[in-house]
C-alpha cells in the first residue's frame, strides 16, 4: 500500500488523514511542520509594565 502525496494535500485534507490514521507518527509530524510553515506568526515585544497590558 502506497502512502498519499502529503505535500500535495491542503492542510484540511492532511488533518483529516492524520486524524483517521492516529498511529502514523510520520503523518502527524508532516502535518505539524506544514502548520508551522504556513503560520502567520506575529512577533510581540515583552510588556515592560502592567500598564502596557
Secondary structure, 3 states (H helix, E strand, C coil): CCCCCCCCCCHHHHHHHHHHCCCCHHHHHHHHHHHHHHCCCCCCCCCCCHHHC
